[in-house]
Amino acid sequence: MKITDVNVFVIGNPWKNWVLVKVVTDEGLCGWGDATTGLSSQPVTAAVTEIRRMCIGKDPRHIEALWEGMYKSLYLPVNSILRSAMAGITTACWDILGQSLGVPLHCLFGGQVQPSIKAYANGWYRGAREPSVFAEAAAAVVAQGYRALKFDPFGSNYHFLSAGERKLSIDIVAAVREAVGDDVDLLIEAHDRFTIPEAIRLAHELEEYKPGWIEAPVLSENAHDLATVAASSPVRIVAGERFTTIRQFADLLGSGRFDVVQPEYVVLGGISRLREVAAIADAYNATIAPHNACCPLSTAINVHVMFSVRNPCIQETFDDFNEPWTKELFTGLPQVHDGYYVAPTGPGLGVTVHEELFERHPYSDHNFLDLFSKGWEQRKSQSRKIS
């Protein structure tokens, strides 16, 4: 079996353009991967197009050899753009391998270990930044069966909070806790916003509301700063979505301050790197909670991996809170039932991608989410004026 083509597509989701990769073979099989990266799309699209030459004629079932070839040819890249392109291509190859053998992806990794995987909801808050609005939305999420939800109550703040902004942020967390009760996990997202002292202060102020974690309270590319906050925080600190190498996870876990890490398989370079992070975490008696804010196809990828590892924590999902039309693009995505995923059963990723619908949702330069812009929580398309 040989790769005959590598195609890349951009789908215009209102708050983040999604980048999908399709690998085509000479035996009629094709596979799909997600290469969505952060809040840009054109750089990774160009990277996939350029890397295509390294893949044509190769056997898609020799995934590690293909990855190693790209890695060396690109001069050992650590940047997220090139690694995301590599992830999209190699994930499509994993999909092809599973299809060729007629087994789900998790079977290729040793089979199902876990009976179910707990999910947490994200992207469910899309109204005004007011405690009552967050509380009402949170109650609706719990009514859908979720028993864990994540949210960023901090608005567009950066480095510090004023007295008024501090009170509003904490009031939002308090309102959500009151609305959902004590049996629901609240996971607080901070999006790398704060200085070390400010993050530590916030952790102490939020402790009474029993958050399951505070995510990325400081610039999370810096393991030392994260460990400094974790050492003084009464609340669990988690991070990892910005890491592009497995060594960064080793450094973070080596501090002894973390029992949950959040690898993002796309920027890491693919499924194998995600599984390597799980193994590193296991060596430190820690767990993984894969970051999953890309295309819904990544949900399937992460769920397959989570079922196959010994140390899963919880799985993020936006899928039930995306635009309604996004559900038409993919058939066979894992679904959350009573707050949990069950193991997928279809071959490969088990997902059918409806490529013919892509043209209805083209790329837009408005489809970006500025996390430091007032009102970003509403997740609407944001236009940029060019002066």
C-alpha positions in Angstrom: 0.0 0.0 0.0 1.3 3.4 -1.0 0.3 7.0 -0.3 -0.8 8.7 -3.5 -2.0 12.0 -2.2 -2.1 14.2 0.9 -4.9 16.9 0.9 -5.6 19.6 3.4 -8.9 21.3 4.1 -9.9 24.3 6.2 -13.4 24.4 7.7 -14.8 27.8 8.9 -15.9 27.2 12.5 -16.8 30.6 13.9 -14.3 30.8 16.7 -11.5 28.7 15.3 -10.9 27.6 11.7 -10.3 23.8 11.7 -7.6 22.2 9.6 -8.2 18.6 8.4 -5.8 16.3 6.6 -6.8 13.5 4.2 -4.3 10.8 3.2 -5.2 8.8 0.1 -3.8 5.4 -0.9 -3.4 3.4 -4.1 -5.7 0.6 -2.6 -8.7 2.9 -2.2 -8.4 3.5 1.6 -8.2 7.1 2.9 -7.7 8.3 6.4 -8.3 11.6 8.2 -6.3 13.6 10.8 -6.7 16.8 12.6 -4.0 19.5 12.2 -5.8 22.4 13.9 -3.4 24.4 15.9 -4.1 27.2 18.3 -5.7 30.3 16.8 -4.1 30.3 13.3 -4.7 28.1 10.3 -2.9 29.3 7.2 0.6 28.4 8.5 -0.2 24.8 9.2 -2.1 24.5 6.0 1.0 25.6 4.1 3.1 23.2 6.2 1.0 20.2 5.3 1.2 21.2 1.6 5.0 21.5 1.8 5.5 18.2 3.7 3.3 16.3 1.3 6.4 15.6 -0.9 7.9 13.5 1.9 4.9 11.2 2.1 4.0 10.3 -1.5 5.0 6.8 -2.3 5.5 5.8 1.3 3.5 2.9 3.0 1.0 4.6 5.4 1.1 1.6 7.7 4.8 2.3 8.5 3.8 5.2 10.7 6.8 5.6 13.0 9.2 5.4 10.0 7.1 8.1 8.2 7.1 10.3 11.3 10.9 9.9 11.8 11.5 10.7 8.1 9.6 13.9 8.4 11.2 14.8 11.7 14.7 14.4 10.4 14.0 16.0 7.0 12.5 19.1 8.8 15.6 19.3 11.0 14.2 18.0 14.3 11.3 20.6 14.6 10.0 21.6 18.0 7.6 24.3 16.7 3.9 23.7 16.9 3.2 24.4 13.2 5.4 21.7 11.8 4.5 19.2 14.5 0.8 19.8 13.9 1.2 19.1 10.2 3.0 15.9 11.1 0.2 15.0 13.5 -2.4 15.5 10.9 -0.6 13.3 8.4 0.3 10.5 10.7 -3.1 10.4 12.4 -4.7 9.8 9.0 -2.2 6.9 8.6 -3.3 5.4 11.9 -6.9 5.7 10.6 -5.8 3.8 7.4 -4.0 1.1 9.4 -7.1 0.5 11.6 -9.3 0.4 8.6 -7.0 -2.0 6.8 -7.2 -4.4 9.7 -10.8 -3.9 10.5 -10.2 -2.9 14.1 -10.8 0.3 16.2 -7.7 2.5 16.8 -7.5 1.6 20.5 -7.0 -2.1 19.5 -3.8 -1.1 17.8 -2.5 0.1 21.1 -3.2 -3.1 23.1 -6.9 -2.9 23.4 -9.4 -1.4 25.8 -8.2 -1.0 29.3 -10.9 1.3 30.8 -14.7 0.4 30.9 -15.5 4.1 30.4 -13.9 7.6 30.3 -15.3 10.5 32.2 -15.9 13.7 30.1 -15.9 17.3 31.0 -17.7 20.0 29.0 -16.2 23.1 27.6 -17.5 25.9 25.3 -20.9 25.8 27.1 -20.7 29.5 28.3 -21.6 31.9 25.5 -23.4 34.7 27.1 -22.6 37.9 29.1 -19.9 37.6 31.7 -22.3 37.7 34.6 -22.7 35.2 37.5 -26.3 34.5 36.8 -25.7 33.8 33.1 -22.8 31.4 33.9 -24.9 29.7 36.6 -27.9 29.1 34.3 -25.7 27.8 31.5 -23.9 25.5 33.9 -27.1 24.0 35.2 -28.2 23.3 31.7 -24.9 21.4 31.1 -25.4 19.3 34.2 -29.0 18.6 33.0 -27.5 17.0 29.9 -25.7 14.5 32.1 -22.2 16.0 32.5 -20.7 15.8 35.9 -17.7 18.0 35.2 -17.3 21.3 33.4 -14.6 23.8 32.7 -14.7 27.6 32.3 -12.6 30.7 32.3 -14.3 33.3 34.6 -11.5 35.9 34.2 -12.7 37.9 31.2 -9.9 39.6 29.2 -7.7 40.2 32.1 -3.9 39.9 31.9 -1.3 39.7 34.6 -3.5 41.2 37.4 -7.1 41.6 38.4 -8.5 44.9 39.7 -10.6 44.8 42.8 -13.8 44.8 40.8 -12.6 42.2 38.3 -11.4 40.0 41.1 -14.9 40.1 42.8 -16.7 39.4 39.5 -14.5 36.5 38.7 -14.9 34.9 42.1 -18.6 35.6 42.1 -18.9 33.7 38.8 -17.2 30.6 40.3 -19.4 30.9 43.4 -22.6 31.1 41.3 -21.7 28.1 39.2 -20.8 26.1 42.3 -24.2 27.0 43.9 -26.0 26.1 40.6 -24.5 22.7 40.1 -23.9 21.5 43.7 -21.0 19.8 45.3 -21.1 16.6 43.2 -20.0 18.3 40.0 -16.3 18.9 39.2 -15.5 22.5 38.5 -12.3 23.0 36.4 -11.1 26.6 36.3 -9.3 27.7 33.1 -6.9 30.7 33.4 -5.4 30.7 29.9 -1.9 31.6 31.0 -3.1 35.0 32.2 -1.4 35.8 35.5 1.8 36.5 37.3 3.0 34.0 39.9 1.9 36.0 42.9 -1.5 36.8 41.4 -2.0 33.1 40.5 -1.2 32.0 44.0 -3.5 34.6 45.5 -6.3 33.4 43.2 -5.8 29.8 44.1 -6.3 30.6 47.8 -9.4 32.7 47.1 -11.0 30.0 45.0 -10.2 27.1 47.4 -13.6 27.4 49.2 -15.4 26.5 46.0 -13.6 23.2 45.7 -12.3 23.4 42.1 -10.9 20.2 40.7 -8.0 22.2 39.2 -6.8 25.6 38.1 -5.5 25.3 34.5 -2.5 27.2 33.2 -2.6 30.1 35.7 0.8 31.4 34.5 2.6 31.2 31.2 2.5 27.5 30.8 5.5 27.0 28.5 7.6 27.5 31.7 7.6 24.4 33.9 9.5 26.2 36.6 6.9 28.9 37.0 4.1 26.3 37.0 5.8 24.3 39.7 6.3 27.5 41.8 2.6 28.2 41.7 1.8 24.5 42.4 4.1 24.5 45.5 2.0 27.3 47.1 -1.5 26.5 45.8 -4.1 24.7 47.9 -5.8 23.7 44.5 -4.4 21.3 42.0 -2.5 23.1 39.1 -2.5 21.5 35.7 -1.0 22.4 32.3 0.6 21.0 29.2 -1.4 22.0 26.2 1.4 24.3 24.9 4.1 21.7 25.2 5.5 20.5 21.9 8.0 17.9 23.2 7.7 15.0 25.6 10.8 16.3 27.4 8.8 19.3 28.7 6.4 16.9 30.4 9.3 15.0 31.9 10.6 18.3 33.3 7.2 19.3 34.7 6.4 16.0 36.3 10.0 15.8 37.7 9.1 18.6 40.0 6.9 16.3 42.0 4.1 18.9 42.0 1.7 17.5 39.4 -0.6 14.5 39.2 -2.5 15.5 36.1 -1.0 16.8 32.8 -2.8 18.0 29.6 -1.0 17.0 26.4 -2.4 18.3 23.2 -1.7 15.5 20.7 -1.8 17.9 17.7 1.0 20.2 18.7 3.0 17.3 20.2 3.2 15.8 16.7 0.7 13.0 16.8 -0.8 10.0 18.6 2.5 8.2 19.4 3.8 11.3 21.2 0.5 11.4 23.2 1.0 7.9 24.3 4.6 8.6 25.2 3.4 11.4 27.5 1.0 9.0 29.1 3.9 6.6 29.8 6.0 9.4 31.3 3.1 10.5 33.5 2.7 6.9 34.6 6.3 6.8 35.7 5.5 9.7 38.1 2.2 8.1 39.2 0.4 10.9 37.4 -2.5 10.8 34.9 -3.4 12.5 31.6 -6.3 14.7 30.7 -5.8 15.4 27.0 -6.4 19.0 25.9 -9.1 18.9 23.1 -10.1 22.3 21.7 -9.4 21.5 18.0 -11.8 19.9 15.5 -14.3 17.2 16.7 -12.2 14.6 14.9 -9.7 15.1 17.7 -12.3 13.9 20.2 -12.3 10.5 18.6 -8.5 10.4 18.5 -8.2 11.3 22.2 -11.0 8.9 23.3 -9.3 6.0 21.5 -6.0 6.8 23.3 -7.7 7.3 26.6 -9.3 3.9 26.5 -5.9 2.2 25.8 -3.8 3.8 28.5 -3.5 2.8 32.2 -3.6 6.3 33.6 -6.5 8.3 32.1 -8.0 11.1 34.2 -10.8 12.9 32.3 -11.4 13.9 28.7 -12.3 17.4 27.5 -15.0 18.0 24.8 -16.6 20.9 23.1 -18.7 18.7 20.7 -22.1 19.2 22.3 -21.6 22.9 22.4 -20.3 23.6 18.9 -22.5 25.1 16.1 -25.3 22.7 15.2 -24.1 22.2 11.6 -20.8 20.8 12.9 -22.6 17.6 13.7 -23.4 17.1 10.0 -19.7 16.9 9.1 -18.8 13.8 11.0 -20.7 10.5 11.5 -19.6 8.1 14.2 -18.0 10.5 16.7 -17.9 9.3 20.3 -20.8 10.5 22.3 -21.1 11.5 25.9 -23.8 9.5 27.8 -24.5 10.3 31.4 -21.2 12.1 31.6 -19.0 9.3 30.2 -17.7 7.9 26.9 -17.9 4.3 25.9 -15.2 2.7 23.7 -15.6 3.3 20.0 -16.1 0.1 17.9 -15.7 1.2 14.2 -12.5 0.4 12.3 -9.7 3.0 12.5 -11.1 6.2 14.0 -14.6 4.9 13.4 -15.6 8.3 12.0 -17.0 9.1 8.5 -16.0 12.6 7.3 -18.4 14.2 5.0 -16.0 16.1 2.8 -18.7 17.2 0.4 -20.1 19.5 3.1 -16.8 21.4 3.6 -17.5 24.0 0.9 -20.6 25.2 2.9 -18.3 26.4 5.7 -15.2 28.1 4.1 -12.3 29.7 5.9 -12.8 33.2 7.2 -10.4 35.7 8.6 -13.1 36.4 11.2 -13.0 33.0 12.7 -10.5 33.7 15.5 -11.0 33.9 19.3 -9.0 36.6 21.0 -8.8 35.5 24.6 -7.7 38.9 25.7 -10.5 40.8 24.0 -13.6 41.9 25.9 -16.5 39.5 25.3 -14.5 36.6 23.9 -16.6 34.2 26.1 -19.5 34.6 23.6 -17.3 32.8 21.0 -18.6 34.8 18.0 -16.7 35.5 14.8 -14.3 38.4 15.4 -13.5 40.7 12.5 -10.2 42.5 12.2 -10.1 46.0 10.7 -7.1 46.7 8.6 -6.0 50.3 8.8 
